[in-house]
Amino acid sequence: MLQTRITAPIRRVVTAKPSLCIRCQRRVLTLPGFLLPLRPFATTTTFRRPANSSEELKDDEPEFIPQPLGRPIGFPNPPKPGQSIGREKKTYTGATMLDRNLEKRKDLVKEWQQNYFRDLKNVRKYRKGKTFMANPRIFKKEAALYFPNFHGETLAEREADTTPILNGKISVVNIFGTLWGEEQTQSFTGKKENPELRRLLEENKDIAQMVDLNVEENTMKAWIVAIFRWKLRRQRPEEDWNKYFVIRRGVSDVIREKIGLLNGRVGYVYLLDENCKIRWAGSADAEGTEKEDLTRGAQRLIQEYRTFLARVEDLKRQR
């Protein structure tokens, strides 16, 4: 154990025999030699890095640069109504109660690490949550994968699936879970931000549409949305009430990984064909020519679908 070094005058007074009277000893203690500083425990002058130090702490992770999607995203099988209704309760099959509790603890730690704080870190670090860049061209129909079914409630119904609404139409789907995420989707599809896309959908509303999916897995936020449902209804015509979904359950980690829905605080936009195949996708704020790419992709899908419908009509007439 470290101890302070007693200076020589004090050591003589403490260890020497009391040959002086008490009065003389007090006079010795008041001499200037006793005002010398004691030896410090540590020789370090400072315990912190100087403010003007040229050495800066570097992030362990390299800088992330979003890249265009290199392959189609989605599921290999077409969606069906009734899928993704809710999370199945996992059963733990450990031999003892201790084993089951350890398994459950691992799942809780994993869920905590992949939830709110991970998403906020990605928002701060990856250009406002942008995890990928949109492709300039749409995916080919033969290679494209399917958009999953989501189950929730709309402004018109308490229970509804997205697949019946998306089937048979070219759809622009906005997915968000926060007001900030909704504003990000508007940078792709908003009336002021992309009027050409809005005009295209309005002119072809018999085969094209826009669908909003508000993912609110937090019960309190879902209640707030339900309270202000009247306000949401006033913002859109009655015929579009069934195209605004509030999704409270069923958005599993598998679905998020398959369609690139990696950040619950960020907005995503998907362009689907009449078969619910994902032909184009964008994330976070629109950058570069992403808005124009989305509009061109939607226009091409509409033209292809009209050509297909015309051929079907010709075949019916020939019969």
C-alpha positions in Angstrom: 0.0 0.0 0.0 1.3 3.4 -1.0 2.0 5.8 1.9 3.0 9.5 1.9 6.6 10.2 2.8 7.0 12.2 6.0 9.4 15.1 5.6 12.5 15.2 7.7 11.5 17.9 10.2 8.2 16.1 11.0 9.9 12.7 11.2 12.4 14.1 13.8 9.5 15.4 15.9 7.4 12.3 15.6 10.2 9.7 16.1 12.6 11.5 18.4 12.3 11.4 22.2 10.4 14.3 23.7 13.4 16.3 24.7 11.6 19.6 24.1 8.6 21.0 25.8 5.2 21.0 24.1 5.5 24.8 23.4 8.8 24.4 21.6 7.4 21.5 19.6 4.5 23.6 18.4 6.9 26.3 17.3 8.9 23.8 15.2 5.7 22.6 13.4 5.0 26.2 12.3 8.4 26.6 10.4 8.4 27.1 6.6 9.9 23.6 6.1 6.6 22.0 7.0 4.7 23.8 4.2 6.5 21.7 1.6 4.0 19.6 -0.5 3.8 15.9 0.3 4.8 13.4 -2.3 1.8 12.5 -4.4 0.5 8.9 -4.8 0.8 9.1 -8.6 3.2 10.9 -10.9 0.7 11.4 -13.7 -0.1 15.1 -14.2 -3.5 14.5 -15.8 -5.9 11.6 -16.1 -7.7 12.8 -19.3 -6.7 13.3 -22.9 -5.9 17.0 -23.6 -8.6 18.8 -25.5 -6.2 20.0 -28.2 -4.8 16.5 -28.7 -4.2 15.6 -32.4 -5.1 12.0 -31.8 -8.8 11.4 -32.4 -10.8 8.4 -31.5 -11.6 6.4 -34.7 -14.7 4.4 -35.1 -14.1 0.7 -35.2 -16.5 0.1 -38.1 -15.6 1.3 -41.6 -17.7 4.0 -43.3 -20.9 2.5 -44.7 -21.8 3.4 -48.3 -25.2 2.2 -49.5 -25.0 0.1 -52.6 -27.7 -0.6 -55.2 -29.6 -3.9 -54.8 -27.6 -6.5 -56.6 -30.5 -9.0 -56.7 -34.2 -9.2 -56.3 -35.6 -9.2 -52.8 -38.7 -10.9 -51.4 -40.1 -14.4 -51.0 -40.0 -17.3 -53.6 -43.7 -18.2 -53.1 -46.7 -15.9 -53.7 -48.4 -14.5 -50.7 -51.8 -15.7 -49.4 -54.4 -14.0 -47.2 -54.2 -15.1 -43.6 -50.4 -15.2 -43.5 -48.3 -13.2 -41.0 -51.2 -12.7 -38.7 -49.1 -12.7 -35.6 -46.0 -14.0 -33.9 -46.2 -17.6 -32.7 -45.3 -18.0 -29.0 -42.0 -19.9 -28.8 -41.8 -22.8 -26.4 -38.5 -23.6 -24.7 -37.7 -27.3 -24.3 -34.8 -27.3 -21.9 -34.3 -30.3 -19.6 -34.5 -28.2 -16.5 -36.0 -24.8 -15.5 -32.5 -23.4 -15.5 -31.9 -24.5 -19.1 -35.2 -23.0 -20.3 -34.5 -19.7 -18.5 -31.1 -19.5 -20.2 -32.6 -20.1 -23.6 -35.2 -17.4 -23.0 -32.5 -15.0 -21.7 -30.6 -15.4 -25.0 -33.6 -14.6 -27.0 -34.4 -11.5 -24.9 -30.8 -10.3 -25.3 -30.9 -10.8 -29.0 -34.2 -9.0 -29.3 -32.9 -6.1 -27.3 -29.8 -5.7 -29.4 -31.8 -5.8 -32.6 -34.5 -3.3 -31.6 -34.7 0.4 -30.9 -31.1 1.3 -30.2 -29.8 -0.6 -33.2 -32.2 1.3 -35.4 -31.2 4.6 -34.0 -27.5 3.8 -34.5 -28.2 3.0 -38.1 -30.1 6.3 -38.6 -27.2 8.2 -37.2 -24.5 6.4 -39.1 -25.9 5.3 -42.4 -27.1 8.5 -44.1 -30.3 8.8 -42.2 -30.9 5.1 -42.2 -30.4 4.5 -45.9 -29.3 0.9 -46.2 -29.5 0.5 -49.9 -29.8 2.5 -53.1 -32.6 1.9 -55.5 -31.8 0.2 -58.8 -32.1 2.5 -61.9 -34.1 -0.2 -63.6 -36.9 -2.5 -62.4 -36.2 -6.2 -61.8 -37.2 -8.6 -64.6 -40.5 -10.3 -64.1 -38.9 -13.8 -64.3 -36.4 -13.1 -61.6 -38.5 -10.9 -59.2 -39.6 -12.3 -55.9 -42.9 -11.8 -54.0 -44.0 -9.2 -51.5 -45.4 -10.9 -48.3 -48.9 -10.6 -46.9 -49.5 -8.2 -44.0 -52.5 -8.5 -41.7 -53.9 -5.5 -39.9 -56.7 -3.0 -39.9 -57.6 -0.3 -42.4 -59.6 2.9 -42.2 -62.6 0.9 -43.5 -62.2 -2.5 -41.8 -61.0 -3.9 -38.5 -59.5 -7.0 -40.0 -57.9 -7.0 -43.5 -55.0 -8.5 -45.5 -52.9 -6.7 -48.0 -52.8 -9.4 -50.7 -56.4 -9.0 -51.9 -55.7 -5.3 -52.3 -52.4 -5.7 -54.1 -53.4 -8.5 -56.4 -54.3 -7.4 -59.9 -53.0 -3.9 -59.7 -49.7 -2.0 -60.1 -49.0 -0.8 -56.6 -46.7 1.7 -55.0 -46.4 0.7 -51.3 -45.1 3.0 -48.6 -44.0 1.4 -45.4 -43.2 3.5 -42.3 -43.4 3.3 -38.5 -42.7 6.9 -37.5 -43.7 10.3 -38.7 -40.1 10.8 -39.8 -40.3 7.6 -41.8 -43.5 8.7 -43.5 -41.8 12.0 -44.5 -39.0 10.0 -46.1 -41.5 8.0 -48.2 -43.1 11.3 -49.3 -39.7 12.2 -50.8 -40.4 9.4 -53.3 -44.2 9.6 -53.7 -45.4 12.9 -52.3 -47.7 15.2 -54.3 -45.1 18.1 -54.2 -42.0 15.9 -54.4 -43.1 13.7 -57.3 -46.1 15.1 -59.1 -45.5 13.0 -62.2 -46.0 9.8 -60.3 -49.2 11.1 -58.7 -50.5 12.1 -62.1 -49.6 8.7 -63.6 -51.4 6.9 -60.8 -54.5 9.2 -61.1 -54.7 8.7 -64.9 -54.5 4.9 -64.5 -56.3 4.4 -61.2 -58.2 1.5 -62.7 -55.1 -0.6 -62.7 -52.6 1.4 -60.5 -52.8 2.5 -56.9 -50.8 3.7 -53.8 -51.0 1.8 -50.5 -49.7 2.9 -47.1 -48.6 0.5 -44.4 -48.2 2.0 -41.0 -46.3 -0.5 -38.9 -47.1 0.3 -35.3 -46.0 -2.7 -33.1 -46.1 -0.4 -30.0 -49.5 -0.7 -28.4 -49.6 2.9 -27.2 -48.8 4.3 -30.6 -51.4 2.0 -32.2 -54.0 3.5 -29.8 -53.0 7.0 -30.8 -53.4 6.1 -34.5 -56.8 4.7 -33.7 -57.9 7.8 -31.9 -56.9 10.1 -34.8 -58.4 7.7 -37.4 -61.0 10.4 -38.2 -58.2 12.8 -39.2 -56.6 10.2 -41.5 -60.0 9.6 -43.2 -60.4 13.3 -43.9 -57.0 13.4 -45.6 -58.0 10.8 -48.3 -61.1 9.9 -50.3 -63.4 7.2 -49.0 -62.5 4.9 -51.9 -58.9 4.9 -50.6 -59.7 4.1 -46.9 -59.0 0.4 -47.5 -55.5 1.3 -48.8 -54.2 2.6 -45.5 -53.2 -0.2 -43.2 -52.1 -0.2 -39.5 -50.0 -3.3 -38.9 -49.6 -4.2 -35.3 -48.3 -7.8 -35.5 -46.8 -10.3 -37.8 -43.7 -8.3 -39.0 -41.1 -10.9 -38.1 -37.4 -10.7 -38.4 -37.6 -13.1 -41.4 -39.9 -10.7 -43.3 -37.6 -7.7 -42.5 -34.5 -9.5 -43.8 -36.2 -10.9 -46.9 -37.6 -7.5 -48.1 -34.9 -5.3 -46.7 -37.1 -3.7 -44.1 -34.1 -3.5 -41.7 -34.8 -0.3 -39.8 -38.2 0.4 -38.1 -37.5 4.1 -37.9 -36.9 4.6 -41.6 -39.4 4.7 -44.5 -39.3 2.3 -47.4 -41.0 2.3 -50.9 -41.8 -0.7 -53.0 -43.1 -1.0 -56.6 -45.1 -4.1 -57.1 -46.6 -5.6 -60.3 -50.1 -7.1 -60.6 -48.8 -10.5 -59.2 -47.4 -8.9 -56.0 -43.8 -9.2 -57.2 -41.3 -6.6 -56.0 -39.9 -5.0 -59.1 -38.2 -2.0 -57.4 -37.5 -0.8 -53.9 -36.1 2.4 -52.2 -35.1 3.3 -48.6 -34.9 6.5 -46.5 -34.7 9.8 -48.4 -34.8 9.8 -52.2 -31.3 10.6 -53.6 -30.1 11.3 -57.1 -32.5 10.0 -59.8 -34.4 7.6 -57.5 -37.7 9.5 -57.9 -37.4 9.5 -61.6 -36.5 5.8 -61.6 -39.6 5.0 -59.6 -41.8 6.9 -62.0 -40.3 5.3 -65.1 -40.6 1.9 -63.5 -44.3 2.4 -62.7 -45.0 3.7 -66.2 -43.4 0.7 -67.7 -45.3 -1.8 -65.5 -48.6 0.0 -66.4 -47.9 -0.2 -70.1 -47.0 -3.9 -69.8 -50.1 -4.7 -67.8 -52.3 -2.8 -70.2 -50.8 -4.8 -73.1 -51.4 -8.0 -71.3 -55.1 -7.1 -70.6 -55.6 -6.2 -74.2 -54.3 -9.6 -75.3 -56.7 -11.3 -72.8 -59.6 -9.3 -74.3 -58.6 -10.3 -77.8 -58.5 -14.0 -76.8 -62.0 -13.7 -75.2 -63.4 -12.2 -78.4 -61.9 -14.9 -80.6 -63.5 -17.5 -78.5 
